[in-house]
Amino acid sequence: MAQTPAVSPLAPKDGFPAMPELPGVRFASHQAGIRYQGRTDLLVLEMPAGTQAAGVLTTSKTRSAPVDWCAQALQKGRGRVLVVNAGNANAFTGVRGEASVARTVDAACSLFGCKASEVYVSSTGTIGEFLPDERITDALPLVKDKLDGKDWLSAAKAIMTTDTYPKGATRTAVINGVTVTLNGIAKGSGMIAPAMGTMLSYVFTDANIPADVLQALLKKGVDRSFNSITVDGDTSTSDTLLLFATGSAGNKEPKSADDKDLKDFKKKLFDLLLDLSHQVVRDGEGATKLVEIRVTGAASDRAARAIGLTIGNSPLVKTAVAGEDANWGRIVAAVGKAGEKADRDRLCIRIGGVEVASNGLAVPDYDETPVVAHMKGQEILFEVDVGVGKGKATVWTCDLTHGYIDINGSYRS
């Protein structure tokens, strides 16, 4: 099996955050031997009765059996148990994959005394291999005996595949005078493109918020975070983002996502989602540089994001970043192929705050020295105005290095 790559140079300097316990939320990780040896690869999490659930799932037309199950369970909007395995995606496995999910759900229902619609299952890893789900169902009683609410770091490690570091974030917010907590973990490194978002991510809060309001908040938050990052332009079959609210904080229940009492919660939720999504793109396979792309002057915000993602997905742009080459002509080409309105003769481009192209032409005699210095840094900024409207968006990507080939070329070996 391929060796785990070194920790990304873009990993958060402060490491994994200290995350508080959430009343009623208990979890544990386990070495089930699903694919990996000598590491945990199974996470089981239990939530109290009445927990509300929301989620955003991959738009892939070849999505996995676990994603199909989560889509069905989300219709009820309740959650009691989450089972996640790493190393095998249980995708492109047909009716056998569906039966595997069903057996896992049945075992969880029997063990935890809940309804099937309250169990959520996720799998991540290799596509097209049958999941040895007996290793999960046999382990469930053992994991149940280990459940507690303390070690979020171990939970984040258990769901990793090619990730080089575990990803977590925590925030506190106030709803109608009551302080609530949000904890989130994520995994993702490659096969990262927005449609929904990217990967596996789970967010938990003790706030009292109904499922329909949670869903509306999550959708808005995902659009400006997980749907605005890309590593390699490849959408996973398994992308799943779930948000659970236990209600244990006891705040007054909001009636809609626009409730003024949710202002601070919404802000903190969106900030947490952005934090987790940035951690994912910072862990892009083989990445050495984080790239922020700000697009303005587009026909709409949607068009601006599409242009930004086209730039972010361009192999020519990404390899230029890796080579520390300020080849802004590749940005021009990416804007042109995005399929959105753009005025060639009003296009303006800045790199690291320095204008390199304006009104459709190269800036005469611009000083390239600060641009070259900027391209040698770890965090790169491109600003592009396409000159046709007021739409704007910001997206994030990373460079494309030989490390990406090394990791993906040996993924199954």
C-alpha positions in Angstrom: 0.0 0.0 0.0 1.2 3.5 -0.8 2.9 5.4 2.0 0.9 8.2 3.6 2.3 11.5 2.2 3.9 14.1 4.4 1.6 16.7 6.0 0.7 19.4 3.5 2.8 22.6 3.9 -0.5 24.5 3.8 -1.9 22.7 6.9 -3.2 25.0 9.6 -0.2 26.1 11.8 -2.2 25.7 15.0 -3.1 22.1 14.3 -6.4 20.5 15.2 -8.6 22.7 17.4 -9.7 22.0 20.9 -13.3 21.0 20.5 -15.8 20.9 23.4 -18.2 18.1 24.2 -21.7 18.4 23.0 -24.4 17.1 25.5 -25.8 13.8 24.2 -23.4 13.4 21.3 -21.2 10.4 21.8 -18.8 8.8 19.3 -15.8 6.4 18.9 -13.4 5.3 16.2 -12.3 1.7 15.6 -9.8 -0.4 13.5 -12.2 -2.5 11.5 -9.7 -3.5 8.8 -11.9 -2.5 5.9 -8.9 -1.6 3.8 -6.3 0.0 6.0 -4.1 -1.9 8.5 -2.8 -0.3 11.7 -5.2 2.6 11.7 -8.8 3.4 12.5 -11.2 3.3 9.6 -14.6 3.3 11.2 -16.5 6.1 13.0 -19.8 5.6 14.9 -21.6 8.5 16.4 -24.8 8.5 18.5 -27.1 11.5 19.0 -30.0 12.0 21.4 -33.6 11.4 20.4 -35.2 14.4 18.6 -32.0 15.5 16.8 -32.8 17.4 13.6 -30.9 16.7 10.4 -30.1 18.5 7.2 -27.7 17.6 4.4 -26.3 18.4 1.0 -25.1 15.6 -1.3 -23.1 15.1 -4.4 -24.8 15.8 -7.7 -22.9 12.9 -9.4 -25.0 10.7 -11.6 -22.9 7.7 -10.4 -23.3 8.5 -6.7 -22.7 5.7 -4.1 -25.3 3.6 -2.3 -24.6 5.4 1.0 -25.4 8.7 -0.6 -28.7 7.3 -2.0 -29.5 6.1 1.5 -28.7 9.5 3.1 -31.0 11.3 0.5 -33.8 9.0 1.5 -33.2 9.5 5.3 -33.0 13.3 5.0 -36.6 13.4 3.9 -37.6 12.6 7.5 -35.2 15.2 8.9 -34.2 13.2 12.0 -30.9 11.7 13.1 -29.8 9.3 15.8 -26.8 7.4 14.5 -24.0 8.1 12.0 -21.7 5.3 10.6 -18.7 6.2 8.5 -16.1 4.0 7.0 -12.9 4.9 5.2 -11.0 2.9 2.5 -14.0 1.7 0.5 -16.5 4.0 -1.2 -19.2 1.3 -1.7 -19.8 3.1 -5.1 -20.5 1.4 -8.4 -21.4 -1.7 -6.5 -25.0 -2.2 -7.6 -27.6 -4.0 -5.6 -24.9 -5.6 -3.6 -23.9 -2.2 -2.4 -27.4 -1.3 -1.5 -27.8 -4.5 0.5 -24.5 -3.6 2.3 -26.0 -0.3 3.4 -29.3 -2.0 4.5 -27.4 -4.5 6.7 -25.4 -1.7 8.3 -28.6 0.3 9.0 -30.4 -2.7 10.4 -27.6 -3.5 12.7 -27.4 0.0 13.9 -31.2 0.1 14.5 -31.1 -3.1 16.6 -28.1 -1.9 18.6 -29.2 1.7 19.3 -33.0 1.3 19.3 -33.8 3.8 16.6 -35.7 4.0 13.3 -33.9 3.2 10.0 -34.6 6.7 8.8 -32.6 8.0 11.7 -29.4 6.2 10.6 -26.9 7.8 8.2 -24.2 5.9 6.5 -21.2 7.2 4.6 -18.3 5.4 2.8 -15.2 6.9 1.3 -12.3 5.3 -0.6 -11.9 3.1 -3.6 -14.7 3.0 -6.2 -16.0 -0.3 -7.6 -15.0 -2.7 -4.8 -17.6 -4.5 -2.7 -17.7 -3.4 0.9 -17.0 -6.1 3.5 -19.8 -4.7 5.6 -19.6 -7.6 8.1 -16.4 -5.9 9.4 -18.6 -2.9 10.2 -21.6 -4.8 11.6 -19.4 -7.1 13.7 -17.6 -4.1 15.1 -20.6 -2.0 16.0 -21.2 -3.6 19.5 -17.5 -3.1 20.3 -17.6 0.5 19.2 -20.8 1.2 21.1 -19.1 0.2 24.4 -16.4 2.8 23.7 -18.7 5.8 22.9 -18.0 9.1 24.6 -18.1 12.7 23.6 -14.5 13.8 24.0 -12.0 12.8 21.3 -13.0 14.8 18.2 -9.4 14.4 16.9 -9.8 10.6 16.7 -13.1 11.0 15.0 -11.6 13.2 12.3 -8.6 10.8 11.8 -10.9 7.8 11.4 -12.6 9.2 8.2 -9.3 10.2 6.4 -8.2 8.6 3.1 -5.4 10.5 1.3 -5.7 13.4 3.7 -2.4 14.4 5.2 -4.0 15.9 8.4 -7.3 15.7 10.3 -9.7 18.6 9.8 -11.9 20.2 12.4 -13.5 23.5 13.5 -15.5 24.8 16.3 -17.5 28.0 17.0 -20.0 29.4 19.5 -23.0 31.5 18.7 -25.9 33.2 20.5 -29.5 32.5 19.7 -32.1 34.6 21.5 -29.7 35.1 24.4 -28.6 31.4 24.7 -25.1 30.3 23.8 -24.8 27.4 21.5 -21.8 25.4 20.2 -21.0 24.1 16.7 -18.4 21.4 16.1 -17.5 20.1 12.6 -15.1 17.6 11.1 -14.2 16.9 7.5 -12.2 14.8 5.2 -11.1 15.5 1.7 -7.9 15.9 -0.4 -8.5 14.8 -3.9 -11.5 14.3 -6.2 -12.6 17.8 -5.0 -15.0 19.8 -7.2 -18.1 21.7 -6.3 -21.2 19.7 -7.1 -22.3 19.8 -4.1 -19.1 20.4 -2.5 -16.3 17.9 -2.0 -16.0 15.2 0.5 -17.4 14.0 3.8 -18.2 16.6 6.4 -20.3 16.5 9.5 -21.4 19.4 11.7 -23.1 19.1 15.1 -24.7 21.7 17.2 -26.7 21.8 20.5 -28.9 24.5 19.1 -32.7 24.0 18.9 -33.4 24.4 15.2 -36.0 22.5 13.1 -34.8 20.5 10.1 -36.3 22.7 7.4 -34.6 25.8 8.8 -31.3 23.8 9.1 -31.6 22.8 5.5 -32.1 26.4 4.3 -29.1 27.6 6.3 -26.9 24.8 5.1 -27.7 25.3 1.5 -26.7 29.0 1.7 -23.6 28.2 3.6 -22.4 25.5 1.2 -22.8 27.8 -1.8 -20.2 30.1 -0.5 -17.8 27.5 1.0 -17.8 23.9 -0.2 -19.3 24.8 -3.6 -16.6 27.4 -4.1 -13.5 25.2 -3.8 -11.8 22.9 -6.3 -8.7 20.8 -6.2 -8.8 18.8 -9.4 -12.2 19.4 -11.0 -13.3 15.8 -10.2 -16.6 15.4 -8.4 -16.7 12.5 -6.0 -19.4 9.8 -6.0 -19.5 10.1 -2.2 -19.7 13.8 -1.4 -21.8 14.2 1.8 -22.3 17.1 4.2 -24.6 16.6 7.1 -25.7 19.0 9.8 -27.3 17.8 13.0 -29.0 19.9 15.7 -29.6 18.1 19.1 -31.7 20.9 20.6 -30.1 20.4 24.0 -29.1 24.1 24.4 -32.8 24.9 24.9 -33.0 28.1 22.9 -36.4 29.3 21.5 -37.1 27.5 18.2 -36.7 29.8 15.2 -39.4 29.7 12.6 -37.4 30.4 9.5 -33.8 30.8 8.2 -34.5 34.6 8.1 -35.3 34.8 11.8 -33.4 37.7 13.2 -32.5 35.6 16.3 -30.4 33.4 13.9 -28.1 36.2 12.7 -25.2 35.2 14.9 -25.7 31.5 14.4 -25.8 31.9 10.6 -22.6 33.9 10.7 -20.8 31.3 12.8 -22.1 28.4 10.8 -21.0 30.0 7.5 -17.6 30.8 9.0 -17.2 27.2 10.2 -18.1 25.8 6.8 -15.7 28.1 5.2 -12.9 27.1 7.6 -13.5 23.4 6.9 -13.6 23.9 3.1 -10.4 25.9 3.2 -8.8 23.1 5.2 -9.8 20.6 2.5 -8.4 22.7 -0.4 -5.2 23.4 1.7 -4.8 19.6 1.8 -5.2 19.2 -2.0 -3.2 16.2 -3.1 0.4 17.4 -3.8 -0.5 21.0 -3.1 2.1 23.6 -2.1 0.2 26.8 -2.7 -3.3 28.0 -1.9 -4.9 30.2 -4.6 -7.7 32.7 -4.0 -9.5 33.9 -7.1 -11.8 36.9 -6.9 -14.0 37.5 -9.9 -15.9 40.8 -10.3 -17.8 42.5 -13.1 -19.7 39.4 -14.1 -23.2 39.1 -15.4 -24.3 37.5 -12.1 -22.9 36.0 -8.9 -23.4 32.5 -10.4 -21.5 33.5 -13.6 -18.7 34.9 -11.5 -18.3 31.7 -9.6 -18.4 29.7 -12.9 -15.6 31.9 -14.3 -13.6 31.6 -11.1 -13.9 27.8 -11.0 -12.9 27.6 -14.7 -9.7 29.5 -13.8 -9.2 27.3 -10.7 -9.7 24.1 -12.6 -7.4 25.0 -15.5 -4.3 22.7 -15.5 -2.4 25.5 -17.3 -3.1 28.0 -14.6 -2.5 25.5 -11.8 0.8 24.3 -13.2 1.9 27.9 -13.7 1.2 28.6 -10.0 3.2 25.4 -9.2 6.1 26.7 -11.3 5.8 30.2 -9.8 5.3 31.7 -13.3 3.0 34.8 -13.5 1.6 33.7 -16.9 -1.6 35.7 -16.8 -2.3 34.8 -20.4 -3.5 31.5 -19.1 -6.1 33.3 -16.9 -7.3 35.2 -20.0 -7.7 31.9 -21.8 -9.7 30.4 -18.9 -12.0 33.3 -18.7 -12.7 32.9 -22.4 -13.6 29.3 -22.2 -15.9 29.6 -19.1 -19.0 30.0 -21.2 -20.1 33.1 -19.4 -20.4 36.7 -20.6 -17.1 38.6 -20.6 -15.8 41.7 -22.4 -12.4 40.9 -23.8 -11.6 44.6 -24.3 -12.6 45.5 -20.7 -10.9 42.6 -18.9 -8.6 43.5 -16.1 -6.3 41.2 -14.1 -4.4 41.7 -10.9 -1.9 39.3 -9.3 -1.0 39.9 -5.7 -2.7 43.3 -6.0 -0.6 44.4 -8.9 -2.4 45.2 -12.1 -0.9 43.2 -15.0 -3.7 43.6 -17.6 -6.3 46.4 -18.1 -9.0 47.1 -20.6 -8.1 44.1 -22.7 -4.4 44.9 -22.9 -1.2 44.2 -21.0 -0.3 47.1 -18.7 2.6 48.8 -20.3 5.9 48.6 -18.4 4.3 47.2 -15.2 6.9 46.3 -12.6 7.0 42.5 -12.5 9.3 42.3 -9.5 6.5 42.3 -6.8 4.5 39.9 -8.9 7.4 37.4 -9.1 7.9 37.7 -5.4 4.1 37.1 -4.8 4.2 33.9 -6.9 6.9 32.5 -4.7 4.7 32.7 -1.7 2.4 30.0 -0.3 -0.8 32.0 -0.8 -1.6 33.4 -4.2 -4.2 36.0 -5.1 -5.8 36.5 -8.6 -8.3 39.3 -9.1 -10.2 39.3 -12.4 -12.8 41.8 -13.6 -14.7 40.7 -16.7 -16.4 44.0 -17.4 -20.0 43.1 -18.0 -22.0 43.5 -14.8 -22.0 43.6 -11.0 -21.7 39.8 -10.3 -18.9 38.7 -8.0 -17.6 35.6 -6.3 -14.6 34.2 -4.6 -13.3 30.7 -5.1 -10.3 28.8 -3.9 -8.0 26.2 -5.4 -4.4 25.0 -5.2 -1.5 24.3 -7.5 -1.0 21.2 -9.5 2.3 19.5 -8.9 3.9 16.1 -9.6 2.8 15.1 -6.1 -0.8 14.8 -7.4 0.3 12.2 -9.9 2.4 10.3 -7.3 -0.5 10.1 -4.9 -3.2 9.2 -7.4 -1.0 6.9 -9.5 -0.4 4.7 -6.5 -3.8 5.0 -4.8 -4.8 1.4 -5.1 -1.3 -0.2 -4.9 
